Amino acid sequence: MKSLITFIVFCLSFASIAQTLSPDQLLENALSYHDPNQKWDTFRAQFTVETTTPNTTKRTSTIRLDLLREHFSVRSTKDTTTTVYTISKENCYLVLNNKNVDSITAKKNNMSCDRAKLYKNYYTYLYGLPMKLKDSETNLSETVEKRTFKGKDYLVLKATYDETVGSDVWYFYFNPKTYAMEVYQFFKTDKNGNEKPDSGEYILLSEETTISGIKMPKVRAWYYNKNDEYLGTDTLIED
């Protein structure tokens, strides 16, 4: 009986938190957890990500990110191939197996400055969460949602983005006690802007490491929304 009462009290308090917290308040609580000293705007670090996917060999990527100097690079090695993509302010550099590439070699190996920008946006966004939710192009929902996902209760922020950024709809799941981000999920949309329920992926976050003052999830495991099919895992290793 005591455990039942405790469970009921928790459910009631959990629902109350979701009703009283605004999206901005929830985000500020999450930022206080992940970036307690407000280091993200001046973030400068190097870290390595090991990516494993079913039936393929491991890829190891070393990322250098300096937000103040507008510098980004990623050096990735898979099998016997190593590529380096660098964006430094307006300049772009491409390297294949320790040699600068010309236009012919770049095209042959599907390398381009557009791909370098894609990698920059990808790594800055994913490893900058939840801080990146403060970006002006991000539009948070008007309420905080309460959801149970994989047997755990979460406070959830829904985010859409300006048309110039993208049309996907994202959901960010926060621990209701610590406000740590533990899951995120995205869905594609149709031409009317409606979510396609069988599209997109969810990402389970586990463990934790601190890099340049930012608490980051160490392990990210990716799955399809439609059938829970496992896609792969990114494991962060601080250099």
N, C-alpha and C positions, 0 to 999 in steps of 0.2 A: 504494500500500500504506500509506504514511504517513497519508494522509487517512482511509483506512478504519479504521486503528487509532485515530486521534483520535476518529472518530465513535463507535466502540465504547466507548472510554473515557468519552466524554460520556454516552452512554446508560446505562452502568453507574452513573456518579456521579449522574445525574439520578434514576434509580430508587432509589438509596440515600438521596438527600435526601428523597424522597417517603415512604420507609419510616421514616425516623428523626424527621422533623419532626412534631410534634403539631399539630392544628388551631390551638390557642392560640398556639403558637410561630410558625406561619406568619402568623397574623393580626398578632402583635406585630411581626414583620419588615415586614409590609406597612404597618403604622401608622408604623413608624420611617421608612419611605420617604415616605409621603404626608403625615404630620403629625409631622415630626421634633422639633418643639418643643412638642408637645401643646397646640395652639392650638384644637382643635375645640370644646371645651366652652365657650369664651368667644368663639366665632366671631362676628364682626360685619363685614359687608361688603355692598357693592352690586355686582352684576354683571349683564351683559346676555346673553341667549341668543337667537340667531336660529335659527328652526326652518323648515326647507324640506322640503316633501313633494311627491311627484309630482302634477302637474296642479293645484296650488293655489298661491295667492300666499304669500309669506313672512310669518311672524309674528315680531314682535320683542317680547321680554318682558324687562323690567327687574325683577330680584328684589332686595329688601332683606331681609336676615336678621340678626337680633340675638338669639342664643340666650339670653344672660343676661337680657335684658329681655323675653323671650318675645314678640318682635315679628317679624311677617312681612308682607310685601306683595309683590304682583306686578302690574305695569302692563304690559298686553299690547296691541299695536296690530297690526291686520290690516285691510288695505284702509283704509276710512274709519272704522273702529270701534275705540275704545280703552276697555278695561275696567280697573278697579283693584279688586283684592280685598285687604283688609287684616285681619289677625288680630293684635290687641294684647292679650295676656293673654286675658281672657274677652270682649273686645269685638270686634265684627265690623263692617266698613264696606265698602259697595259703591258704586262710582262708574262711571257710563257716560258717555263723551264729556264728561268734566269736570263732571258733575252728579251729586250724590247721588241714589240711586234710591229710590223708594217701593216698597211691596210689589207694586203692580200692574205697574209698569215692570220690576221684578226678575223677576217670573213670566213676563212677556211675552218677556224676553230670556234666560231660563233662567239667571238669576243667583240665588245663594243663599249663605247662610253655610256650609251644608254643602259647597258647591263651593269656597268659600274654604278650608275646613279640608282638603279633598282636595288643593288646590294646595299648601298649606303642607306637608302630609305628603309629597307627591310630590317637590317641589323639595328639601326638607330631606333626604329619604332619598337621592335620586340624587346630589346634590352633596355629601352627607355620607359617601359610601362611600370607603374601606372602614371609616371610623370608626364608622358606624352599626351595624356588625356586633358591636360591644361592647354594644349595648342588651340589657337583661335579657329582652326578648321574643324574642330571636334564639336559635335552637338550632342549634349547629354539629354536623356529623357527627363521629364518633369518630376518623376517620382522614383523612389527606390523600391525595387521589387524583392520579394522574399521567394527564394526557390530552394528546392531540395534536388541535389544533383549527385548521382552515384552514392546515395545514402547519407549525404552530408547537407546541412543547412547553410545557406549563404545569403548575403545581401548582394544584390545584383544591380549593376549600372548598365543601361542600354546606351550605346553610342552610335550615331550616324555621322556622316562626314560631308563636307561641302562637295559639290559635284566635281570640282577640280581634283579632289583627292581620291574619291572612289564611291561606289554605290553599295558596298557590303554593309551589313548590319552586324555590330559586334556586341557581345555581352561579357561583362567582367564580373567575376564571382569573388567576393571578399569574405574572409572569415569574420563572423559577427562578433567575436571576442577580441581578436587582435587587429583586425582590418588588413591582414596580409592578403594579397592577391593569390588565389590558389587554382583558379581555372579561368580560361577565356575561350570564347566560342564565336564563330562568325557564320553568317548565312549570306548566300547570294540573293539578289532580288530580280524580279521580272521587270518588264518594260514599264509597269505601273508602280514600281517601287515596293511591291509586296515581297515578303520573305518567301523563298522557296524552301520548304521544310526539309527536303531530302538533299539539300546542298550543303556545302561548307564543311567545316571541321571544328573539333574542340581539342583543346590542349590542356593536359593535366600537368600542374606544376608541383614539384616536390623538392625537398631539401632546400638549402639556402646557403649563399655565400655573399660576402661583402666585398665590393670592388669600388675603390675610391669613394667610400662613404655610402654607397648605394647598396641596399639589401636586394639581391637578385635571386630568383629561383635558379637553382643549380641544374635541375633536370626538367626538360620539357618533352612530354610524350604526346604525339600527334595521332588523332583518330578521325575517321569520317563520321559525320553526324548520322548519316542514313543507316549505317549498319554496324557502327562501332569498330570497323576494320582498322587495325593498327597500321600506321604509316611510317613511323620512325621516331627516334629520340635524339634530342640535342642535349649534350651534357657539357656544362660550362666548367672550364678549368682555368683558374687564375694563374697568370704567369708570374 
